[in-house]
Structure formats: C-alpha cells, structure tokens
Amino acid sequence: MSQCLNPDCLQQNPPKTIFCQRCGSKLVLQERYRGVRVIGEGGFGRTFLAVDEQRLDTPCVIKQFLPQQSGSAALEKATELFKQQAFRLRDLGKHSHIPDLLAFFPQEGRLYLIQEFIEGKNLLDELEQKGKFSESEVKQILVELLPILQFVHDNKVIHRDIKPENIIRSSQNGALFLIDFGVSKEVGGRVLTRVGTITGTPGYAPPEQFRGMVFPNSDLYSLAVTCIRLLTGCFQNADDSDALFDSMRMQWIWKQYVSVSQELEIVFDKMLQDIPVNRFQSANEVLGVLEKQEVSIPAQTQNSSISLQRFIRNTISSKLNPAISSTQNENLGYGVILEMVAIPGGKFLMGSPEGEGDYYEKPQHQVTISPFYMGKYPVTQAQWERVAFLPKVNINLHPKPSCFKGANLPVERVSWHDAKEFCARLSKVTGKVYRLPSESEWEYGCRAGTKTTYFFGDTITNVLVNYNGKYRQTTDVGKFPPNTFGLYDMHGNVWEWCEDGWYEYKNNPPINGSPWITRGNIKMIRGGAWLSNTENCSCAYRNKDFFDKNSSDVGFRVVCTGMVVS
C-alpha cells in the first residue's frame, strides 16, 4: 500500500499511486521514499514504515516532524531538536548497531528524516510474546548494549530514553540495535530539552533527568531499570504506581519479585543509585565488572576459570541449539555435506602491531567474539550447486559459475550478492541463520589463538598454502593442514567475502564481533588467494572489492549462529 503522509488525511492508497486518491497530496518524498504504513507517533510527529524506490524498494523509516508545541519560541526549539536528532544520527549511524541516517530534507512545508529500518522485534514485544527474561538473557543484553552506549557517550551524546521499546533484536542475526535518539542530548553543547514534555519515559528515567540534568550514567540507570522490568515483567501503571519502586521510601524493591545472583544484584544496585556520583561512571566500567565476575558453573568445570561474558554466550548458544558440539553438519543431499566447526568465544587483538603490516591494519584493537560455527572449508562447487537449485530468495544463482572446474574445488566467480543469496537459501531451508562472517570473526577464526603473521608462524611456504601462482589455479579444499580450530584454507586458495563494508580501523571499529554495515558498493575480502603474494595471505591483511564483482580468485565460507529463524 501507499500511505498518504498528509497529517489531516493518512489515507491508504493502492501500491505505486502517485497522488493520494483522497486529498491529492504527493505520496513519494524526494521522488524515492514511499510511505507504507504508520508505525509510531510521539511528541515530534509520526513515524512510517517506507520503501526506497531507488534502491529496489529497500525498507526504510520516515520520521515526519509534526510538533505538538504552540508558540513561536516553543516551535523553534522543537524544530531545533528535530534537526539535532538528524545530526546525531548522521554521526552515531557509523556504529553497526545504531540505525543510519539516510536523508534529511523539507518537503511541502514539513521536515522529514529518513532512517535505516531494522527488521525485528523490540524487547517489549519479546517479553509479551515469550514471557520474563532469564538472568543469562539479561546479562547478554548488558554485554551487547554497554559497548553501544559507550560509543554513544564517546561521541558526546546521551540517549535519555533507554527502555525495552528502543532496543530491537534483528530478525536477521539476533543482534541488538539501539534506536530512537529523539530526545538525546549533546554533552558539552547547549542544553537541549524537549519542550512541553518531560525528557525520557517515566518509570525508566533517573531522578536528575526530571530536574533537567543528565549525565552519561543517566543512561546506565535507565538500562538497569530496563533489565529489571524484563526480569520481572512488572511495569509502571497509568496512575504512576510501580510494584518495583517504593515511593514512600524512594527505593527500588525489585528483589522481592525475582531472584538473581549476588553478583548481578551488586551491579544493578550500583547502576540504580539515585545520586549520579554513586553509580558506575561509564558503560565500560560496568562491562569491566561483569567480565571479571565468575558465575556459578557446573561442578565438572568448577576448576576452570571462565569469564561471565564467555559463560553467557556459551550458555545462550547451547540453549538455542541444544545439540551444539565441536562440529555441525548440514546434509545438502546426494552425498554433499556442509561441515561446520564450532568456534569458541573469546577476545583477541585484531590487526597488526606497529612495525608490521600496512596502514589499514592499524591500530590494533581488542575485539570480543561470541561463539559461532564456521565453515570447515571454503564453500565448494558441489555445495554451491546443491544450494543453487534451492528455491530463490532474492536473486538467481548460476549453478556452475567457476572458472576452474571440480566438485571439491572452492567455488569462485561469485559476487558478494551471490554469496548472500547462498546464505539466504540455506537459512530458509535449514531453519538456522547462515551468513557471511564479519571481518573480525574471520580474523579470529583464522588466527585460532595465535599472534603470528600466519596461524602456523611468521614464514609462509607452498607446502602449507596455495599462493603466489605455484599451482596455477585453485586446489581442492583440505589439501593443506588446518589451524587449531580445525579450519582449512584460511590462507590462500581463494579470497573470502566478509559481511563488512570498507572502513578504517581508526574510525571506531566494532569491538563485539559485529560487521561494519555500510550502503556502499565496496565489501571486504580476506585471506589471499592462489595468485596472491606473501603479504596478502597474512591473518591481518585487509582487501576489498566491488560487491558485484566476480573473479576466479574470490569465493567465501559461511558462519552459523545456531539460532532458529522465526
């Protein structure tokens, strides 16, 4: 359908209609953004689900400025706030887990903001659908959200409205996204308040926020409230009464409704302090405490030290896929098996140290990786052909695209779009999320706990790697020794597509294993190929190519989160 954006009409029109059949208003903004339906309404105006007709009807979000304030001063302030939101989204959208700003413009006397659409459910919807969250699920939320908040605060912005509705879990990969910076505030700039209304949401905002003051740890307070509401399923009532908060004593009493570990109680108690100076002072500080805590683990593993973050991720992975083991095989039929290797979660230094590698491999930075499965080999031509005959999801696939022919040779001459279609078809049929690895997942898998130039040391040889044209073409997967994770051909044979767009490490790269998502047509490839030189095959070397390019030295391997596709 085509949604009329005229606030006095809001008529639903047939698809591809140019003008509203009721009021005559133009239905497409900037000749490209077409509203589909209303999905939200607030103090600034309405939010619409939309499509970008110049990008193959890619879903997006239209935010229309319709201030409720009256009076020239109030209207001017509200307009300034809306514009400031656009500026913040432009900067914060660099983070892969914050929706990106696509456009900002006036049309027919109204201001519009176009934003990336994140497909999925917010945490309130999840709660209503499946019931209360477990302690491990809430800890996982903290582990994922705290790095995003640190990024926001490092960019001198305070969100001011952390709540379950503003946290979306992507239906594509299960990752959490932080949305709605409509009442966010710049730190160090002019004081910006939402005229005529309180800033934030009652039942989540800390005391200082209702006095017109906010600090970075104001968001930490709201995040803690979000977590305890997800744990208990209790929310503030319409009359402002709240089962979790004793108004007479001005104390949170959430522990009467749910039992959690003492370690988590301590963290929440500090996050929920009334006086900001008594709270954690940064998101990183909270994350540091969580990672240092040891949790109760089964008796057979009590002698081993395990970080909270790794325990949480291992627990959740096991819950989502009870059959998790060191390998996971998908039978593609006719004797063709896709073998996946379980990669444990952990931390590593991504990139090259000073004095080694090139400019784009620096600076080295620590990345935390969640457990996942990774293809034991690059996708072979036999595997590709089986999946190519599965039902189409988005685009057609050539069943035999490769230059060099052989069932056990890696598939090549496949574009980034082709590789994504392979993953989409496999996911649809198996009920699991298959995808391309993020660049950090790829390097983590390649290194397998080592810190050398290659996983086997600092010197490369054709006895260990197909590179430098020695074999004049690709070789059968598994011909050379694997790394300690059990992954073959991580160096040489074919370059491997990653999910990420091109970026530089100096621009605040993701530190949680997620990809750097961009709209550009340049995507990352890793590992080197049969024609590549010594440097190109290193663990840290970064290369890129156009997403529609296909050549005889580029293939890919897949990863799987083990999550069931809804």
N, C-alpha and C positions, 0 to 999 in steps of 0.2 A: 504494500500500500504506500501511498504518498501522503504524508502528514502535512496539513497546512500549518504554517508557523505563525500565522496571524493570531495574536493572543485573544482576539474577540471572536475567533471562528473555530480553529482547531478541527476543521473538517477532515475526515479520512477520504482520500481520493483514490481512484484506480491507479495502478502502477504506471510509471512513465508519463503521467499527466503533467502538462507544463504549467497550467494555471488552475487555481482552486475552483472547482465547479460551483462553490457556494459564494465566495467573496471575491474571486478574481485575482487573489494575491499570487505572486510568482512563487512556485514551490521549490525551486532549486537555488541554493545560495552559491554565488560566485561561479555559476554555470557548472557546478560539480557536486555540491553537497545536498543530498535529498533526504529530508526527514522521513522516518518510517513510523515512529510512534513515540508518545510521551513516556519517559521512564523516571522522571523525578521533578520535584517542584520545591522551591525554597525561597529564602528572602531575596535572592538576587534575580530569580526568574525560573525558567523551565529548562529541563534537560531532555534531549530527544535522542533516541537511537537513530542513526542515519547511515547512509552509504555514500562512498566517494565514487561517483560515476566515472571519473577519470582514472580510477585505479581498480577497474574490474569489479565495481560495487563492493569494495572492501568496507567492512563495518567501521564506523567511527561514532563519535558523540558530538552533538551540537549543544552548546550551552548558550542560551538566549538571555540577554540582560533585560530583566523587567523589574526594576527596583520597586519595593513597596513604600519607600520613604517619600514624604512630601516636603515641599520647601526647597528652595534653590541650594542652600548650604548642604542639606542632607543628601540631596540628589547628586550634587557634585562629589561629596565624599564617597557615596556608594559607587559612582562611576569610577572614581579613582581606585577603589578596592577591586573592582572587576578587572580593570586594566592591570593592576598589580598582580592579580592571580595569573594573568596571561604571561607576564614577565617571569614569574616564579616557575610556572610550568615549562617555559622555554629552557630554563636553566636546570631544573630538577629532572626534567624528562630525559636527561643524559643517563640517569640511572635505569638499569634494565627492569626494575620493579616499580617504577613510577610511570604512569601513562604520559606519553609525549604530547607536546603541543604541536598541532599540525597547521593551524592558521588562526588569525585574529583580525577581524575586519568589521566595518559598519556596513549595513545594508538596509535601505528603506527606513532610516532613522533609528535603527536598533543596532546594538553591538552584539557580535557573535564570536564565540570561541569554539574552535574545532579541536577535538582531542582524540587520542588513540582510544579505541574501545577494547577493554579487557573482557573476554568471554569467560564467564564463570559465575560462581555464587559467592555472595558475601558471607561473612562468618555468622551473621544473624540468621540468614536463610539456612545455613548448615545446621545451626542449633535447632531451629524449628523443625528441620527435616529428620535429624538423627538423634536429637537429644543432647544431654550435657556432654561437655568435653572431658576427657580423662586428663590426669596430671601430665602424662607424657605428651599428649597433644598440645596442651597449653605451653609446656616447655618448648616444644618445637616452634610454636608461634613466636615465643620470645626470641629464640635463636634466629629466626628468619627476619623478624621485624626490627630488632635492635640495630643491625647493620644499616638498614634502610633509614631509620631515624638518625643514626649518626651521620649519614651522608646529608640528610636534610639539614641538620644542625650545623654541620661543617660549612654548608652553603648559606649560613646565617639566616635560616628560616625556621620558624616554629609552627608546627602544623595547627595546633589548638583545637582539633576536633577528632582525636583518636577514639574510635568506637567500632563495634563489630561491623556496622554497615559500611564503613570506609576501608575495610580490609577485604579484598577479593581473592579467592583462590582460583587460579587459572584452570579452566577445564582441559587445557592442552597438556600442561606438565605438572599441575598441582602446586606450583609456586604461588606465594602470597604477593599481592600488589597493594600498595598504599595509594588511596585515591582521595579526591576532593580536598583541594587546598584553597577552598573558597573563603575561609576565614583565617588563613595562615598569616603570620606576621613576620616582617623583616626585623632581624636583630641589628641594632645599631643605626637603623634608619628612623624615619618619622614614625610616631606611634600611630598605628592604623587600627581602628576599631570598627566593628560592624554597626553602623548607625541604626538606632532604634531597636536593637535586639541585643541580648547577651551574646558574647562570643563563645562558641563551643556549644556543647549539649549538656543540659542539666543531668546529673547522675553520673557524669564522666569527668567534667572539668574540675580542676583543683580549686581550692578557696581563693588563691590570688587572682585567678582568671576572672572571677566575678567582681574583683576590685580594679580591673583594668590593667593588671600587670601579668606578664608571662615570662617564663624563662625556659631554656631547653628542657629542664627536668619537669616542667609542667606537662610535657608530652609523656614523660615516664609515668607520672601519676595516672594519667588517662589510660595508658597501656595496661597498668596494673588493674585498674577498675574493669577494663575490657576483659582481662583474663579471669577475674573472679566471677564476673557475670556469666562467662562461658562455662566455668566450672560448676556454678550453682544453678544456672538457669533463672536467676532472680533479677528483675529489673525495677527501676523506679516507676511508681504508679503515677497516674494522671494528677493525683492530688499532692504530688511530691513526696509521699511517704515511701519508705525504702526499707525492705526487710533486712538488707545488708548493712544499713547505716543507722546507728542510734543517734537521733538528732538532739536528744536531751543531753547526752554526754559528748556529742560530736566525735563519735568513734565508729570505726568500721567493725562490724561484728560478723563478718562473712565466715569465720572459722566455725560458727555454730551450725553452718549448713553444709560444710564439706570438709573432709579430712585430707590433708596433703602432707608431704614430707616436711620435716622440720626445716630443711634447707630452703625449700620453696617458701615456707612461711616467713623466714627471715628476709628473703629477697622482697616479697610483697610488702612486708611491714615497713621496710625502708623506702620503697617506692611510694608508699601511701602516706608518708609523713605530711602533716598539714603545713609545716614550715619548710620552704624550699631548701634552705641550707642544710636541713637534716636528711634530705634524700640523697640518693646517688646523684652525682653531678653530671654524668654523661651516660649515654647508651653503652659506650664501650666499657664503662666501669661495671655496669650490670652484667654485660656479657662476660667480662673477665671473671666475675664472682661465680657465675653459672658454670663456666668451663672448669674452674678449679674445684668445684664441689664434686665429691664422689657420691654416687647413689647406691641404693640397695640393689644388689645384683644376685643372680642365682648362686647357690653355695659352690657349685663346681667352678665358678670363675671368681670367687672372692679374693683369691690371691693375686689376681691381675689388676693392675691399675687401669682404669678406663675413664675418660673424661665424660662429663654429663652430656656434652654435645654429641659425642660419638655414640653413647648409650642410647640417647633418644632416637637418633637416626636409625641405628640398627634395630631398635625395638619397633619403630614405625614401619620400616621396610619389612620386618618379619610379619607384622600384623597384616600389612597389605598383601603379602604373598607368603602364606604360611609355609610353602614348600621351598622357601629360599635355601639355596645351597651353593656350593662352590661353582657350579655350572647350571645353566638353564638352556635347554634345547628346544627349538621350535621345528616340528616336522612339517616341511613345506610340501611333502608328497613326492612320490616317485623316487624315494630314497635320498632326497635332498634335505639336509639338516642344517639349520642355522644355529651354530653353537655360540652361547654367551657365557662369559666368565664373570663371576661376582667380584667387584672391585670394592674393597673396604673403604669406609670413610676415613678422613684424616686431614692433616694440614701439610702444606709444602710451600717452598719458595718458588714462585713462578718467574721465569725469565732468567737472564744471565747475570752473573756478578760483574762488577767493574773489572775491566781488563779482558773480558771475554765477550764473544758475540758482537752483534751490531746495535745500533742506536734504538731500534724498535723493540729490542728485548729488555729494555731498561725503563724504569728502575725495577729491580727485583721486589716482589711484594708477596706477603703471605696470603694464601688462599685456603679456605676451609671447604672440603669436599664431602658431600653426603654419599653414602653407599649407593652403588648403581651396578647394573650389568653392562658389559661392553662386549662387542663382537670379538670373538677369539681371533678372527681373521678379517681382512677387508672383505666386503661383500663380493662373492664370486659370481661368475657369469651364470652358473647353474642356479644359484639362489635368485639372482636378478630375473632370470627368465621365468621362474615359477611365480614370483610376485607380480611380474609384468602382466601375467594372464589373470590376475585377480581383478575384481570389479574396480573400475575407475572411481577415484575420489574427486580429483580436481583436473588433472591433465592426462593425456595419453602417454603411454610409455612404449618405446621400441623394445621388443623382447631380445634383440641381438644387436646392441649398439657398438660393441667393442671393436677396436682395430685389430688386436691380437686375439685369436680365437682359441678357446679352451675352457671346458666346464669348470676346472679348478683354478683358472687364472682369475685375477681380480677383474671385476667389471670396470671399464673405463669409457671415456667419451660419454659421460653422463654429467649433466649440469647440476647445479645446486637445487634447482627446481625439481629435476628428475629424482634426486636423492630424497627430497622432502616427500614427493609422491610415493616413493617406495615405502617410506616410514608410515605414511598415512594409510596406505592399503594394508600393510602388515598389522597396524594397530587396530584397524576396523575388524579384521578377521580374527585376530587372537584375543581381543579384549584387553590388551595391555598397551601401555604408552611406549611405542618405539619412536625414536627421534635421532637427530644428529647430535653428536656430543658438543657441549660448549668447548671453547678453546682451552679453558682451564681444566676441564675434565679430560680432554685429550692429552694435555701435557702431563697431568697427574698420572694417567694410565700408562703413558709412555715411560715416565721416569721410574715408576714402580718402587718408590722409596729411595732411589739413587740420586746423587747430586753431580754426577759426572756429565760430560758432554753428550754421551750416548748411554743407554741403560747398561751397556756392557763395559764401559770405560771411556777413556778420552781419545782412543785411536780407532778409526773405522777401517774395515777391510772387506773385500768382496767375498770372503769366506763367511761373513756374518750378515752382509747386506747386499741387496741388488741395487747398485747405484753406479753413477759415472759411465753408463753405457756398456759396462763389461759384458752383460748378457744380451744386449741389443734389443731387448723387449722386456715385458713383464714376465715374472716367473710364477709358478704355482704357489699358492699361499701355503705357509707352513714349511717351506723349503729350508728356512734359516731358523736358528734357535730362538725360543721365546724369551721374554723377560720374566721376572719372578712373579708377576701377576698371572702369567700364562698367556700373554698376548703376543701374537706373531706379527711380523712385518710392520712394526711401528716405525721403523726407519726404512726408507727406500721403497721400491716396487711401484707404488702409486701415491701421489699426494692424496690427502683425505679431507673432504669437505667438513667444516665445522658450522655450527649454527650461527656464530657471531658474524656481525658486520665488521668492517675495518675500523680500528681505533688505536690510539696510542696509550701506552701504559701510564703516561704522565697525567692522563685525563680521568683520574679516579676510577680505575677498572673495577669490575665486580670482584668481591673477595669471598663470595659464598658459593662459587662454582657455577653461577648462572651465566648465560651468554650475554654479550653486548648486542642488544637488538637495535638495528637501525633500519631506515627505509631505503637506504642506498643500495646500489646495484653491485657493490663490492663485498665479497664474502671471504672468510678466512679459509686457507688450506694449510695443512700441517704434514710434516714427516718426510718430505722429499720423495723422489721417485727414481725410476730406473735410469733416467738421464741426468739426475741431479748431481751437483758436486758435493764435496765433503761437508762444507758448512751448512748447506741446505737440508741435510739429513739429521742435524742435531736435535736434541729434545726441545730446545728453546727457540729454534729458528721459526720466524713468522713469515708467511707468504699469503698472497691474496690473489683473487681472480674475479672476473665478472660472473654474476650468478647464472647467466645464461650460456656461459662458455662450456664447451665440451672438448676435451682433447685426450690423446692416448696416454697421458701420464697422470690423469686425475680420476680417482674413484672415491670411495668412502667406506666407513664402517658405522654401525648403528650402536646406540645405547638403549637400555630399557630401564625404567624406574620400577618396574614390577607393579605399577598401580593399575587398577582396573579402570577402564574407560567407562564413564557413565553414559 
